[in-house]
Amino acid sequence: MSNKNLKSQTLMRVGIVAVILILVNVISIRMFGRLDFTKNNLYTLSDASKNLVKSLDDRLTIKAYFTEELPPPYNNVRRTVLDQLNEYKAYSQGNLQFEFIDPSGEKGEQEAQQQGIQPVQVQVINDDKLEVKRGYMGMVMLFEDKKEVIPVIQNTSTLEYDLSSTIKRLTSKSQKKIAFLTGQGEPALQELQRAQQLLSRQYIVETADIGKGPVGHDVAALIVMAPQNAFSEAVKYQIDQYIMRGGKVAFLLNKVDANLQQQFGRTLDLKLEDMLEHYGLRINPDLVRDVQCAPINIVQQQGGFSIQSQVQFPYIPIASDVSKDNTMVKNLQSIVLFFVSSIDTTNLAARGLKGEILIRSSKQSGRQTQVFYFDPMARYTQDMFTESGIPLAAVVSGQFSSFYADKPIPHDTSDEVIPQPGQKLAQSSDTRIILVGDGDFAKDQFLGGRDNLNLFANMIDYLVDDAGLITIRSKDVSLPPLEQVSDGSKKMYKFGNMIVPPLLVLGYGLLRWQMRKAKKKALETSTF
Amino acid sequence: MNSYPNILPIFKRELKSYFNSPVAYVVIVVFLAILGWFFSTNLFLNNVASLYIIFDSPLVKILFLVIAPAITMRLLAEERKSGTVELLTTKPVKDVEIIIGKFLAAWVVLGAALLPTLLYVITMAILGSIDFGQVVTGYIGLMLMGGVFIALGLLASSLTDNQIVAFIMGFILAFAVFMLDKVLIYLPSFMASTLEFVGVDFHYSGIARGVIDSRNIIYFASMLGFLLMMATVSLERRKW
């Protein structure tokens, strides 16, 4: 074979193989399979979503308006959404249909905007100039005569939750209602905007001032969050009777009202404690401190300069010891609690109720009682953190007996006497109550990472029995924190990881070298 | 393997010569020292039990970009210079056997550089609950991406008889394939998705986050196959 022949033959072979490889890859983009190796199957459709689309009883149409040829990272969003919708479709038994529409041109843009999809500004480079292009990345879902819009999908980390919760809201026959109790100095809804936003995707959120009348029958869950003032007997009676009717309540309470600025805290007498005690729950007048805690910023004056620095503040524990059996918390890794009081559920068993501690403090924690004075610069000693796993939140389920079973119906003395409707119930059906020793963790200013918000929303979903959504939401988890270790161990881990791997390699090299030398020597001596 | 009986002996010989020369140790120790420093300083700062931060960091990718051509630079360039390729190839050894044997040896050296980083995994596992599935796919991803870099370095090494030139060319090739999906914004949009698909980082991060996707695996297999074929052709050029 001549050399020329060999050359052309080789080049031909290369060309053919290249074409085949390109074809295989093009096909593989359309036909693919994937295995999710992450612990929580982060990238796989959860059972809740599968069941949701499986149970569709009518045609659900999704129109995804995505401008084609957007620069990265936006083109990835389109890809991810397409993959995700394909998965939904695969489980929908034909009831879910979707189409991608490229809203380019004036007409297309008009249509997208009419559907309620807002354009996003995207930077592209065109002819050496940085241009701002308008792109669309939203979708419309149509079901029967109803319509839901997701105006912008920019972050795909919560995509499944966004899709499933929207489908759920669109296809559910009626929306459940949840109420925030007001009237006892609770924070206004404006302080809970993010929590409220998240909840109102799923529920009708309202406030309830129940001093003058009972909690509505249609309220699926009542939230008692961070009240400041004492409860009147009339309000307590309404809560009690709401529970007796099978209502679900989340008590998120600040037993000690602490103020970081004033570095001082005082015990609150909410007059609610006796009723909780009756249900088998207690919130202790203490504050839990924890070695695993969040830092705070402090400003110090030093020689005319103000110096800002961060110090670890043990009264803001980061709780990661959660009940692994409960869907509400099992995937949460770092819940930041602001001045949290310990709770006690030891009386539950005597009342025939079932309790479960949801959140505990870390292995190195302690309690501050009686005097609540905080100096951020205070020195903490080991003996202040001798306790382990102090209960901070719990859920109780079972049949509760009424606090007012053998008491007269209280009358509101401040206002005109309100006739109490209906008859007094003495025993509840199966229901559940959540108690958390901190009322602030869901406030906007304290939200911190996602886990706080997820905890709050999970609690509500759990109370109104929407467990499916919890499993989807909890996929969007933050990374687990490391265990707290002493400074000495930290140094050891750090230097160990820095030095040991290179040393291992060097050691192996030297060993090999020595062995070769010995072998060589042996070889030399044996030949002579 | 039967039709290519010489791959294994070449692989063994090459691997032995790696571990008998100081170059591999220098490369691996420098790699581990830099990576270890990065891991340790960030360990308690990040305070999360996940190696994804290492896998996804630009540092580990840049280190790979540098050490891969450093491992491969002498593979063919040196032999061309000293004339041992002629020795190798006058024996009844196929060029493709040389390429695959040497590629595998260099790939194993890269794996040997990663092996001691299991200490990081152990540290994380002691200090927190780590997602082992993600760790495994992270290492698979690193080996596949490193494999592409090694193949590119081997190709570069086959093109020249100067080791330094081979290193620089190998680095530039790997860097180009790595950067493809980073510069998309500067390119016309109709090319963007194609170039992104060719870029190695896009597929690497897909695997490193914890998902083994057939698209990524097929990409890596095609890429490795194509590059090794190119290196073989480049070696065959002597006969043209």
Interface residues (C-beta under 8 A of the other chain):
Chain A: N3 K4 L6 K7 T10 L11 V14 V17 A18 L21 V24 N25 S28 I29 M31 F32 G33 R34 L35 D36 F37 T38 K39 L42 Y43 E69 L70 P71 P72 N75 Q123 V124 I125 S478 L479 P480 P481 L482 E483 V485 K490 Y493 K494 F495 G496 N497 M498 I499 V500 P501 P502 L504 V505 L506 G509 R512 R516
Chain B: F19 N20 P22 Y25 I28 V29 L32 A33 L35 G36 W37 F39 S40 T41 L43 F44 N47 V48 A49 S50 Y52 A112 P116 T117 L119 Y120 T123 M124 L127 G128 S129 I130 D131 F132 G133 Q134 V136 T137 D181 L184 I185 Y186 S189 F190 A192 S193 E196 F197 R209 G210 V211 I212 D213 S214 R215 I218 Y219 S222 G225 F226 M229 M230 V233 E236 K239 W240
